[in-house]
Amino acid sequence: MMKSMEHGSLRPLIGVSACLKDGGRGWVHSVGDKYVQAAIRAVGGLPVIIPAFGREFDDRGMTEALDRLLGHMDGLLLTGSPSNVEPHHYEGEPSRAGTAHDAARDATTLPLIRHAIDRAVPLIAICRGAQEVNVALGGTLHQLVHEVPGRRDHRSPKTQDTDVNYALAHDIEIVEGGLLHRLAGARRATVNSLHAQGVDRLAPRARLEAVADDGQVEAFSVPDAPAFALALQWHPEHRVLENPLSMKLFAGFSEACHARAAQRLGLSLRAAAE
């Protein structure tokens, strides 16, 4: 028999992707607190940090690990990072010397994304996370958007003031009738911008959701995904509770995560029953 629950009485488990970095005294799996806080405060979830463990398994072991992991997850939040997806994953040219990479994260998130989408785990992807989704599904990337003719410099200032770095930077045009349009309720918005790498060719399964004023892809969805799947080039997690657009986007993700939690645990939302 199904038990009933209030929408907020059970927190869905939200997997949050981590990076593998040299912490000075050894390697550490790390994720910014702003993503953890967004999962708690804007999604109403319980965040579970997913280490960058991909290189520790062969293909069969990785499939088994991801199936077991995702069987317990109600949503997946793919985080941003200063590192770039390694270009060999999308047949790109070798990176310029000094480019930051995270091979362990690539080995984790790229298969994780494909498994999550196929297993109907709701997904929201931010900055590097969005680039990972595009690559995981067969798309390509610009490694240096600011060197592409006609494109603006999408990198952020490098100051000690986070609010300066994450300040609103440019407008985006939202595609009418898409997922982002339905969530935002508007055709234009102003967003922050903190990236050098960006989408070049969209993956075959992706649907364009928004572009910057210079034509750079700013958001896309995965229409054939059985659950919520939205990728955003900007950072809605920054001061998420103070930004109406960000709250609308996370609300859509949250609804999908709560629905999966209810289904996974054999519960029914009291509001739906009424």
Buried (B, 14 or more C-beta within 10 A) or exposed (E): EEEBBEBEEBBBBBBBBBBBBEEEEEEEBBBBEBBBBBBBBBBBBBBBBBBBBBEEBEEEEBEEBBEEBBEEBBBBBBBBBEBBBBBEBBEBEEBEEEBEEBBBBBBBBBBBBBBBBEBBBBBBBBBBBBBBBBBBBEBBBBBBBEEBEEBBEBBBEEEEEEEEBBBEBBBBBBBEEBBBBEBBEEEEBEBBBBBBBBBBBBBEBBBBBBBBEEEBBBBBBBEEBEBBBBBBBBBBBBBBEEBEBBBBBBBBBBBBBBBBBBEBEEBBBEEEEE
